[in-house]
Every structure is written in structure tokens, then in C-alpha cells.
Amino acid sequence: MTTVYDVEANLLIKEAAEDLKKRIKAPEWAPFVKTGVSKERVPDDPDWWYVRGASILRKLYLKGPMGVSRLRSEYRSRKNRGVKPEKSYKASGKIIRLALQQLEELGYVKKAKGRNQGREITPEGVKYLDNMAHRVKNGRAG
């Protein structure tokens, strides 16, 4: 059985994003928003919302239960501050939170119970990503 560990991350995320495009809807404000305070412009890719959702799903698969704050740190970037040294800033929490809620509605993510707070991937989410990995590995992507 092919798993997420057997394929390249960028190919898997691209394939999952194409499939998520049919399942979730990007908010109406998505074309106009930056992905973090450190960014100067909006993303160039018009399908960036689905790519971020697929990437979040993969991160939950690999790294276990994670909350919004930890995911914000995962997507952090450096801000160009002119002559001053660059500084690292976290990504937008609203984008990550809304993407997690949409993945929750699909049944791929659930809220974690107990000591590890945040969200964790469900068995359906694992099955979904493994199927995407299988499609990528067999060359049936698209």
C-alpha cells in the first residue's frame, strides 16, 4: 500500500489540491488577502486556498495533533524590514482556522481530545491522503 511517505510532497499536495477544489469552496475574500503579515502581496496562484488546505492535511498526517498556533508557526516567513534585519512572523490564523473547519466538515480532521489539543487527522483523512499518494505514484494524477 502506498502512503504519504512514499511520494514527493509537492506532487501529493498538488494532486490533493486539485481534488479538494471539487469538495471545498474558497471564501469570497481569498483572492484579495495576504497569507501573513510578513507578505507584501497576495499569492500569485489563484488556487492557493486549496493548496494550503492540502498542505495542512499533509502536515497533520505527518506531525500528529496540531493547533492553529503551531500551524501558524509552520507557515511562518521572514519580513523584509528595509535596512533593519529581517524578522520572522507567523502566518495568518484566520486562513488556517477556516481551512481546518472546512476539512473538519469533510470528515478528514477532528478536534483532538486529552493532552494534545488542536486538530488531528481522522482515519478517513488518512485513507484520502493515501489514495492521493497511490494516484501520484501510479501516474494517474490529474
Secondary structure, 3 states (H helix, E strand, C coil): CCCHHHCCHHHHHHHHHHHHHHHCCCCCCHHHCCCECCCCCCCCCCCHHHHHHHHHHHHHHHHCCECHHHHHHHCCEEECCCCCCCEEECECHHHHHHHHHHHHHHCCEEECCCCCCCEEECHHHHHHHHHHHHHHHCCCCC
